[in-house]
């Protein structure tokens, strides 16, 4: 996206900024900063505008750092999810093996009438195994859904973090820094 000049208003002062983002995003950020500075001034009526700007910057940075911590938590959860996926693969393999064994057992059942008593016990165990497998499959599906939701939240938080970093970096670069608009 091409860079363009935009005019924003903070504490009644116009600032001309250069941005590659759309005007709505810049206006939204400026509105947020303006409201945060006004809130700081309401809480500290004797503070200067520059003092309010500094305190507001600290508050916004605190929010950003908290978001970074949350993202780290989501990364850790993502690692746990990946570990669960590895476990899931083992369970799927075990399930496949159980199904193969079940087929073999059924063939032996038909060909070996003399071991009916033993086959009865094995059938009961198979029913328990199938019940356990059904429970494991249900739990696995829930874990999958939870992991997808965590990944979505992580992505949203990462996007928010990147936007916040970009805004902070944009505010700190002299070529893109907001400067009061000169009025004659």
C-alpha positions in Angstrom: 0.0 0.0 0.0 1.4 3.4 -0.9 2.2 5.9 1.8 0.0 8.8 2.2 -0.3 11.9 4.3 -3.1 12.0 6.8 -4.2 14.6 9.3 -5.2 13.5 12.8 -6.3 15.4 15.8 -5.0 14.8 19.4 -6.0 17.1 22.2 -7.4 19.6 19.7 -4.1 19.8 17.8 -3.8 18.7 14.2 -0.9 16.4 13.3 0.1 15.5 9.8 1.4 11.9 9.6 2.6 9.6 6.9 1.2 6.1 6.9 0.9 3.1 4.6 -2.2 2.0 6.5 -5.7 3.0 5.5 -7.1 6.2 7.0 -9.6 4.3 9.1 -6.9 2.5 11.0 -4.8 5.6 11.6 -8.0 7.5 12.7 -8.8 4.7 15.1 -5.3 4.7 16.6 -5.4 8.5 16.9 -8.8 8.4 18.5 -7.5 5.8 21.0 -4.4 7.8 21.8 -6.5 11.0 22.2 -9.0 9.3 24.5 -6.2 7.8 26.6 -4.5 11.2 27.0 -7.8 12.8 27.9 -8.4 10.1 30.5 -4.9 10.7 31.9 -5.6 14.4 32.1 -9.0 13.8 33.8 -7.3 11.7 36.4 -4.4 14.2 36.8 -5.9 17.7 36.2 -2.7 19.6 36.9 -0.5 17.6 34.4 0.8 19.2 31.3 -0.1 17.9 27.8 3.4 16.5 27.3 3.3 14.9 30.8 0.0 13.3 29.9 1.4 12.1 26.6 4.3 10.4 28.4 2.1 8.8 31.0 -0.2 7.6 28.3 2.7 6.2 26.3 3.7 4.2 29.4 0.1 2.9 29.8 -0.1 1.9 26.2 3.3 0.2 26.4 2.1 -1.6 29.5 -0.9 -2.9 27.5 1.5 -4.0 24.8 3.7 -5.8 27.2 0.7 -7.6 28.7 -0.4 -8.6 25.2 3.1 -10.0 24.6 2.9 -12.0 27.8 -0.5 -13.4 26.6 0.9 -14.3 23.3 3.7 -16.2 25.0 1.1 -18.1 27.0 -0.6 -18.9 23.7 2.7 -20.1 22.2 3.2 -22.4 25.2 -0.3 -23.7 24.8 0.4 -24.2 21.1 3.5 -26.3 22.1 1.3 -28.3 24.4 -1.2 -28.7 21.6 1.5 -30.0 19.3 2.5 -32.5 22.0 -1.1 -33.6 22.2 -1.1 -34.1 18.4 1.8 -36.4 18.8 -0.1 -38.3 21.4 -3.1 -38.4 19.1 -1.0 -39.9 16.3 0.0 -42.7 18.7 -3.6 -43.2 19.7 -4.7 -43.4 16.1 -2.0 -45.9 15.4 -3.1 -47.9 18.5 -6.7 -47.6 17.3 -5.7 -48.9 13.9 -3.8 -51.8 15.6 -6.8 -52.5 17.8 -9.1 -52.7 14.7 -6.7 -55.0 13.0 -6.5 -57.2 16.0 -10.3 -57.2 16.2 -10.6 -58.5 12.7 -8.0 -61.2 13.4 -9.8 -62.2 16.5 -13.1 -62.5 14.7 -11.5 -64.8 12.1 -10.2 -67.0 14.9 -13.6 -67.0 16.5 -15.2 -68.5 13.4 -12.5 -71.1 12.9 -12.0 -72.2 16.5 -15.2 -73.3 18.1 -13.4 -75.1 20.9 -12.2 -71.8 22.5 -15.6 -70.2 22.8 -15.2 -69.4 26.5 -12.0 -67.6 25.8 -13.6 -65.7 22.9 -16.4 -64.6 25.2 -13.9 -62.9 27.5 -12.1 -61.3 24.6 -15.4 -60.0 23.3 -16.1 -58.3 26.6 -12.7 -56.8 26.6 -13.2 -55.6 23.0 -16.5 -53.8 24.0 -14.6 -52.1 26.8 -11.8 -51.1 24.4 -14.3 -49.7 21.9 -16.0 -47.7 24.6 -12.6 -46.4 25.7 -11.7 -45.6 22.1 -15.0 -43.8 21.6 -14.2 -41.7 24.7 -10.7 -41.0 23.5 -12.0 -40.0 20.1 -14.4 -37.6 21.7 -11.7 -36.1 23.9 -9.4 -35.9 20.9 -12.0 -34.0 18.9 -12.5 -31.6 21.8 -8.8 -31.1 22.1 -8.6 -30.4 18.3 -11.4 -27.8 18.6 -9.7 -26.2 21.7 -6.4 -26.1 19.8 -8.0 -24.4 16.8 -9.6 -21.8 19.0 -6.2 -21.2 20.8 -4.5 -20.8 17.4 -7.2 -18.4 16.3 -6.7 -16.3 19.5 -3.0 -16.5 19.1 -3.2 -15.2 15.6 -5.5 -12.4 16.6 -3.2 -11.4 19.4 -0.2 -11.6 17.2 -1.9 -9.4 14.7 -2.8 -6.9 17.4 0.8 -7.0 18.7 2.2 -6.4 15.3 -0.1 -3.5 14.8 0.8 -2.1 18.2 4.5 -2.5 17.5 4.2 -0.8 14.1 2.3 2.1 15.7 4.9 2.5 18.4 7.7 2.2 15.9 6.0 4.7 13.6 5.7 7.1 16.5 9.4 6.8 17.2 10.8 7.3 13.7 11.7 10.9 12.8 10.5 10.6 9.2 7.2 9.4 10.2 6.8 11.1 13.6 3.8 13.1 14.3 4.5 16.8 14.3 2.1 19.6 15.2 0.7 21.2 12.1 1.9 24.8 11.7 -0.9 27.3 11.6 -0.4 30.9 10.6 
